[in-house]
Amino acid sequence: MTRDGRRYEGVIAARAGSEVEYDVKGLYTTFTAQAVLDDAFQGTIALAVAGDGKELWTSGPLGAGGDRAKAVQVSIAGVKRLVLKAASAAVPPVGGAGQGGAGAQGGGRGGSGQAAWIDARLSGLAAGR
């Protein structure tokens, strides 16, 4: 992953249509990261954070002349299942359903992708843990 000419290792890479799921067991209170596009990627993509099936944060469209990075700080208190998602931010055709993508093309720690979660952190042990 290259962002502003700097190479990043150990990122959580994402391609449109991918999801990465973590079993966080309600142990943490906050998820933070930088949601960014790779320098070489010229399309538009949206990243999202979901917890236990509910959307907690979305980047909105990244790229195509707009923002190429957004700071993420999300409360995940009580969340057992954390999912990091990537979707095509292209407008679906009339009558189309939802956001399409290039299919589940992978994503995950350390791989290459169109976008990435840089400096992803779970913090703040939940009370009673």
trRosetta pair geometry for C-beta under 8 A, 3 or more apart (Angstrom, degrees):
i j d omega theta_ij theta_ji phi_ij phi_ji
1 7 7.3 126 78 -158 51 54
1 8 4.6 -35 82 62 105 101
1 9 8.0 174 37 -77 90 26
1 11 4.7 -18 17 30 151 153
1 13 6.3 -161 -62 -95 117 95
1 36 7.7 103 174 88 124 114
1 38 5.5 -116 -143 -99 70 95
1 112 6.9 174 -61 -129 64 59
1 113 7.1 -9 -88 45 102 79
1 116 4.5 -14 -120 -15 154 157
1 118 7.2 -158 117 -80 147 103
2 5 6.7 -3 178 -129 105 13
2 6 6.8 159 -155 75 65 34
2 7 5.4 -31 -98 -94 80 60
2 8 7.3 174 -92 12 27 78
2 38 6.0 65 50 -160 67 82
2 39 4.6 -53 104 16 100 117
2 40 6.9 69 54 -15 115 93
3 6 5.8 -29 69 60 70 88
3 8 6.2 16 13 -14 106 123
3 36 5.0 4 -110 153 138 149
3 37 7.7 126 -111 77 93 45
3 38 7.0 -94 -72 -122 70 38
3 39 6.3 178 -106 -44 27 89
3 68 8.0 166 -145 133 93 113
3 69 7.1 78 -160 -77 129 129
3 116 7.8 -115 -50 51 121 118
3 118 6.8 -64 -2 -52 155 154
4 39 7.0 -173 -36 -81 21 114
5 39 6.8 89 -57 -83 42 157
8 11 5.0 62 122 -45 118 121
8 116 7.0 176 84 102 136 155
8 118 5.5 -56 -162 -120 164 114
9 110 7.0 13 -174 -126 70 81
10 109 6.9 -11 -157 -173 52 95
10 110 6.0 -9 -101 -85 35 82
11 109 7.5 177 94 -146 32 53
11 110 7.1 134 49 -82 54 29
11 116 4.0 19 153 -180 137 135
11 117 6.4 158 -176 69 85 51
11 118 5.3 -35 -118 -94 111 64
11 120 7.7 107 -152 -6 57 106
12 20 6.0 -135 -174 55 119 165
12 33 7.8 -46 34 -137 118 150
12 84 6.2 49 132 85 142 163
12 107 7.3 37 164 171 76 89
12 108 6.9 -67 -152 -174 71 19
12 109 5.5 -35 -101 -88 67 60
12 116 6.2 145 73 -163 49 76
12 117 4.1 -6 57 50 109 107
12 120 5.5 15 0 -10 123 151
13 106 7.6 6 102 127 112 95
13 107 5.5 -150 102 -141 70 57
13 108 6.4 -11 53 52 87 40
13 109 7.5 134 11 -124 80 8
13 110 7.0 -67 -7 74 111 21
13 111 4.2 -118 46 77 142 78
13 112 5.8 136 -140 141 156 6
13 113 3.4 152 176 -4 97 121
13 115 7.6 136 -162 84 54 45
13 116 5.1 -36 -104 -100 51 96
14 18 5.2 -166 -152 71 70 123
14 20 7.3 -106 -91 -10 92 113
14 45 7.6 151 112 160 110 145
14 47 6.5 100 83 -108 165 105
14 84 6.9 -112 -82 134 130 107
14 85 7.8 96 -146 152 135 21
14 86 3.6 143 163 -40 121 143
14 107 4.4 31 -114 -129 48 124
14 113 4.9 124 56 156 29 156
14 114 6.8 -66 98 56 67 78
14 115 4.7 -31 69 76 103 91
14 116 6.2 169 15 -91 84 38
14 117 7.0 72 -21 -18 119 85
15 18 4.9 84 56 -15 69 126
15 86 6.2 145 82 93 19 144
15 101 7.8 121 133 175 75 117
15 102 6.4 -67 156 61 109 120
15 105 4.2 -60 97 73 148 110
15 106 6.0 53 18 66 126 70
15 107 5.5 -142 18 -61 74 94
15 113 4.8 -130 -53 -145 74 95
15 114 5.3 97 -118 6 61 101
15 115 7.7 158 -86 29 29 79
16 43 7.9 -57 -38 109 133 145
16 45 5.6 -130 -75 -119 92 105
16 86 5.6 -110 -97 131 32 99
16 87 5.9 50 -149 -167 77 21
16 88 4.3 49 -154 -59 139 73
16 100 8.0 36 158 117 123 59
16 101 3.6 -166 148 -150 95 99
16 102 4.8 92 74 12 108 89
16 105 7.4 38 62 23 62 117
16 114 6.5 5 -22 36 80 150
17 86 7.0 -25 30 90 30 85
17 87 6.8 83 -64 -115 39 54
17 88 7.2 15 -42 -22 81 90
17 100 7.8 -19 -77 160 103 51
17 101 3.1 174 -55 111 91 138
17 102 5.5 -131 3 58 131 55
17 103 4.9 117 146 106 168 9
17 104 5.0 -125 137 -71 103 41
17 105 6.1 80 69 2 116 83
18 85 7.4 172 94 -150 52 48
18 86 5.1 17 54 44 85 109
18 101 7.9 -151 -11 158 55 151
18 104 5.7 106 -97 -145 59 66
18 105 6.2 -80 -58 53 107 62
18 106 6.1 -30 -104 92 135 25
18 107 3.3 126 153 -8 152 136
18 108 8.0 -113 180 -31 135 68
18 113 7.5 -84 28 -131 154 134
19 83 5.5 -11 -169 -172 110 108
19 84 7.0 152 -157 79 55 49
19 85 5.0 -13 -105 -103 84 75
19 86 7.7 -159 -73 22 46 67
19 104 7.5 -48 17 -120 79 108
19 107 7.2 127 35 68 14 143
20 83 7.1 155 77 -155 43 57
20 84 4.7 -8 56 56 96 101
20 107 5.5 -122 -48 121 104 110
20 108 5.7 152 -104 -96 122 58
20 109 7.9 121 -148 -35 150 69
21 81 6.4 -14 -166 -172 105 95
21 82 7.2 149 -157 83 53 50
21 83 4.9 -18 -102 -102 77 83
21 84 8.0 -161 -74 23 33 66
22 81 7.5 154 79 -158 48 48
22 82 4.6 -16 62 65 100 100
22 83 7.6 -175 22 -77 68 38
22 84 7.8 41 -5 -8 105 96
23 80 7.0 -15 -155 163 67 73
23 81 6.3 -24 -108 -104 57 68
24 27 5.8 -131 164 37 74 90
24 28 5.6 -67 179 24 124 108
24 76 6.7 6 98 145 160 136
24 79 6.0 29 70 102 126 92
24 80 6.6 -177 65 -164 71 24
24 81 7.3 166 24 -96 82 15
24 82 4.9 43 -10 -8 127 116
24 122 6.4 -168 -131 -130 124 148
25 80 5.8 23 -115 -140 23 73
26 77 7.9 37 -157 177 74 42
26 78 5.2 -7 -133 -148 102 31
26 79 6.4 166 -95 65 57 31
26 80 5.1 -18 -39 -80 87 71
26 126 5.8 -41 152 10 74 167
26 129 7.7 -174 113 -77 81 134
27 122 7.8 50 90 155 96 134
27 125 6.3 -43 172 -138 76 71
27 126 5.7 -147 -165 12 22 107
27 129 5.3 146 -137 -163 70 159
28 31 7.2 87 118 -61 133 72
28 76 5.8 22 95 83 94 115
28 77 7.9 -112 112 -89 46 45
28 79 7.8 -37 67 57 83 98
28 122 4.3 -71 -113 177 169 104
28 123 6.4 95 -158 59 110 19
28 124 5.9 95 -166 71 67 70
28 125 6.8 -53 -102 -103 51 34
28 126 6.4 -48 -8 -34 5 90
29 75 6.5 -36 171 -148 72 73
29 76 6.6 147 175 62 18 67
29 77 4.6 15 -131 -78 74 87
29 123 7.0 -51 57 99 82 62
29 124 3.5 -58 41 106 112 127
29 125 7.4 11 -12 76 98 11
29 126 5.7 145 -59 -84 84 67
30 73 6.7 -14 -166 -166 111 78
30 74 6.9 145 -155 76 60 46
30 75 6.2 -40 -98 -107 68 45
30 76 6.4 150 -105 22 12 88
30 77 8.0 9 -51 -47 55 78
30 121 8.0 9 109 106 91 90
30 122 7.3 150 84 -158 54 45
30 123 4.9 -22 67 63 103 89
30 124 5.0 70 11 20 98 126
31 49 6.3 174 88 -151 143 149
31 72 7.0 -34 118 134 88 112
31 73 7.7 169 86 -147 52 33
31 74 4.8 -13 59 61 95 101
31 76 5.0 61 -16 -22 101 133
31 82 6.5 144 -70 -149 148 143
31 120 7.3 -12 -171 -164 91 86
31 121 7.3 162 -153 84 47 50
31 122 5.9 -20 -99 -100 72 66
32 71 7.9 -16 -161 -179 88 85
32 72 6.1 157 -153 94 42 75
32 73 5.0 6 -106 -103 90 71
32 74 7.6 179 -76 21 46 67
32 119 7.5 -38 118 121 90 94
32 120 7.4 167 90 -147 49 41
32 121 5.0 -9 60 57 91 98
32 123 6.9 -1 9 10 110 118
33 72 4.5 0 57 55 78 124
33 117 4.3 -13 176 -171 153 94
33 118 6.4 133 -175 62 86 42
33 119 5.9 159 -137 82 57 66
33 120 4.0 -1 -95 -97 119 68
33 121 6.9 170 -69 16 68 65
34 69 5.9 -4 177 -168 102 110
34 70 7.5 161 -161 79 59 35
34 71 6.1 -36 -108 -105 69 54
34 72 6.9 -170 -90 12 17 90
34 117 7.3 141 68 -162 46 46
34 118 4.3 -26 62 63 103 100
34 119 5.7 51 6 41 98 106
35 47 4.4 -160 -156 65 132 149
35 59 5.0 -127 110 -83 150 133
35 62 7.0 -142 129 -61 103 153
35 69 6.7 155 84 -154 54 54
35 70 4.9 -12 60 59 105 86
35 71 7.8 -174 19 -90 80 5
35 72 5.3 85 -24 -40 102 119
35 115 6.9 10 -178 174 77 120
35 116 7.9 -179 -147 91 44 38
35 117 6.1 -20 -97 -103 64 67
36 62 7.8 -176 -149 -176 24 151
36 68 6.5 37 -155 141 72 76
36 69 4.2 -2 -104 -106 86 93
36 70 7.9 -176 -73 23 53 52
36 115 6.5 170 92 -157 41 75
36 116 5.8 -18 64 60 87 79
36 118 5.6 7 15 -3 124 120
37 41 5.0 -121 -180 70 101 124
37 45 6.7 143 -100 41 104 113
37 62 5.3 179 -43 135 113 119
37 63 5.2 105 -78 -69 164 103
37 68 4.6 -89 37 -162 112 86
37 69 7.2 -120 16 -63 72 64
37 114 6.7 -32 -144 154 81 71
37 115 5.1 -45 -102 -101 54 82
38 41 4.5 93 62 -9 89 107
38 112 7.6 44 -91 -170 156 82
38 113 6.8 169 -31 90 128 55
38 114 6.0 -124 19 -164 110 28
38 115 6.7 -125 -12 -82 79 29
38 116 6.9 78 -60 -9 84 104
41 45 7.4 -25 157 -4 143 126
41 63 6.7 -76 120 -104 101 140
41 114 4.4 107 -116 -155 145 75
41 115 7.0 -75 43 -57 170 63
42 63 7.2 131 175 -168 25 123
43 63 5.9 45 103 129 39 158
43 64 7.1 -13 174 -55 34 92
43 88 7.7 -55 154 -136 132 83
43 90 7.8 -51 -175 -53 108 104
43 114 6.7 -31 53 -157 113 136
44 61 5.0 -7 -176 -164 116 107
44 62 6.8 157 -156 73 62 45
44 63 4.4 -160 -102 78 53 110
44 64 4.2 -15 -71 -18 112 120
44 66 8.0 53 -121 34 106 111
44 88 7.4 71 89 -171 78 63
44 89 4.1 -95 137 67 101 111
44 90 6.2 130 68 -62 112 64
45 61 7.6 128 66 -149 21 59
45 62 5.6 -28 69 58 71 97
45 63 6.2 61 18 6 71 131
45 86 5.8 -5 179 -170 121 99
45 87 7.1 150 -163 77 71 37
45 88 6.5 -61 -112 -116 65 34
45 89 5.5 165 -134 -9 8 103
45 114 5.5 131 -41 118 154 127
45 115 5.1 -140 92 -32 146 134
46 58 6.2 8 174 -174 112 101
46 59 5.5 -176 -156 63 64 95
46 60 6.2 -90 -124 154 108 11
46 61 5.6 -56 -72 -88 95 43
46 62 6.6 147 -96 5 42 83
46 86 7.3 154 81 -155 46 51
46 87 5.2 -21 63 64 95 89
46 88 7.7 19 18 107 87 15
46 89 4.2 116 -30 -82 94 103
46 99 7.2 -75 42 -149 126 164
47 58 7.2 166 90 -153 47 55
47 59 4.4 52 50 -6 83 130
47 62 6.9 11 0 -4 95 134
47 70 7.9 -172 53 50 116 115
47 84 7.2 -12 -170 -175 100 86
47 85 6.8 152 -159 85 52 57
47 86 5.5 -21 -102 -100 72 72
47 115 5.9 -146 -62 135 118 150
47 117 7.4 157 -167 -71 148 88
48 55 5.8 -46 -176 -139 126 102
48 57 6.6 169 -154 91 57 57
48 58 4.4 -14 -104 -103 93 79
48 59 7.0 -118 -67 4 53 78
48 84 7.7 160 84 -158 49 44
48 85 4.5 -14 61 62 94 108
48 86 7.8 179 21 -77 74 29
48 87 7.1 12 2 5 115 109
49 55 7.5 107 80 -160 49 59
49 56 4.9 -55 102 66 96 103
49 57 4.3 23 39 48 109 100
49 58 7.7 -147 23 -68 64 45
49 72 6.7 119 -29 -164 136 131
49 74 5.2 -132 91 -24 154 171
49 82 7.1 -22 -167 -166 93 90
49 83 7.4 148 -160 80 45 54
49 84 6.1 -18 -104 -104 69 64
49 85 7.6 -171 -77 20 22 83
50 53 6.6 -6 166 -142 119 8
50 54 6.3 164 -159 78 82 32
50 55 5.2 -47 -99 -96 87 47
50 56 6.2 154 -118 4 27 87
50 82 7.5 151 83 -159 53 43
50 83 4.4 -13 62 61 100 104
50 85 6.3 40 -4 -13 110 121
51 54 5.9 -26 67 60 70 85
51 56 5.1 43 4 -38 104 133
51 74 7.9 175 -31 146 124 127
51 76 5.4 179 -96 -134 145 86
51 79 3.5 -66 -162 -124 125 131
51 80 8.0 116 -176 36 85 47
51 81 6.9 144 -159 79 50 57
51 82 5.6 -14 -103 -103 79 64
51 83 7.5 -171 -75 21 32 75
52 79 5.6 -145 -16 -139 100 73
52 80 5.8 70 -79 39 105 84
52 81 5.4 114 -82 47 53 90
53 81 7.6 44 -28 76 68 122
55 58 6.3 0 -179 -45 124 105
56 74 4.9 85 132 -165 122 129
56 75 7.4 -142 -165 64 125 63
56 76 7.0 19 -150 -89 173 75
56 79 7.8 -36 -57 -84 150 145
57 72 6.0 115 132 -145 156 95
57 74 4.6 -105 -24 -87 134 124
59 62 5.3 -16 137 -43 135 110
59 67 7.8 -144 175 96 100 126
59 70 4.8 163 -136 37 94 144
59 72 7.8 -55 -78 -78 90 103
60 67 7.9 69 81 47 105 126
60 70 7.9 109 41 -55 87 160
60 89 7.7 69 159 -133 44 134
61 64 6.7 -31 157 39 123 120
61 66 6.2 78 105 53 96 148
61 89 3.8 134 -113 170 87 149
62 66 6.9 -133 -142 90 31 103
62 67 5.7 -69 -125 96 73 83
62 68 5.9 94 -180 -130 97 32
62 69 7.4 77 -145 -58 126 22
62 70 6.9 -120 -91 -9 116 107
62 89 7.0 155 29 -20 56 154
62 115 6.7 95 77 -109 143 132
63 66 6.6 26 71 53 19 83
63 68 6.1 68 -82 -105 57 76
63 89 7.4 153 49 44 103 136
64 89 7.8 -136 5 87 129 122
67 70 5.9 58 146 -60 142 92
72 117 7.4 -39 27 -137 150 97
76 79 4.1 -67 -175 24 84 135
76 82 6.1 2 -144 -94 143 118
76 122 7.5 -63 58 -134 144 91
77 126 6.0 132 -142 -112 74 103
78 126 7.0 129 -58 -128 47 144
79 82 5.7 75 135 -71 131 84
84 107 8.0 -151 100 153 103 133
84 117 5.9 -60 -155 -37 151 147
84 120 8.0 -42 -79 -122 153 146
86 101 7.5 113 114 -131 77 142
86 107 6.4 175 17 -96 128 149
86 113 7.6 179 -24 173 175 135
86 114 7.3 144 176 63 145 107
86 115 5.8 168 -123 55 131 125
87 99 4.2 61 165 116 130 138
87 100 7.9 128 -171 77 90 22
87 101 5.5 -105 -147 -68 56 121
88 99 5.7 -179 65 173 74 95
88 100 5.3 -17 46 84 135 65
88 101 4.3 -178 -15 -97 99 60
88 102 7.0 119 -61 -21 116 71
89 99 7.2 -16 -100 -143 31 130
90 99 7.7 130 56 -150 63 83
90 100 7.1 -36 65 55 108 96
92 96 3.4 -141 161 90 111 131
92 97 7.0 -130 178 53 161 18
92 98 6.6 106 -57 84 154 27
92 99 6.5 -132 -51 -103 110 38
92 100 6.1 124 -105 -11 95 97
93 96 4.2 104 56 -36 70 123
96 100 7.1 -58 174 -37 133 113
102 105 5.5 -7 103 -24 107 134
106 111 6.0 -105 148 143 121 165
106 113 7.3 -144 101 -90 92 101
107 111 6.7 -166 -142 65 18 132
107 113 5.8 55 -106 -97 72 144
108 111 5.3 61 63 2 80 124
113 116 5.9 135 63 -68 115 82
117 120 4.5 44 136 -65 114 120
125 129 4.9 -142 176 79 100 115
126 129 4.8 74 66 -9 80 131
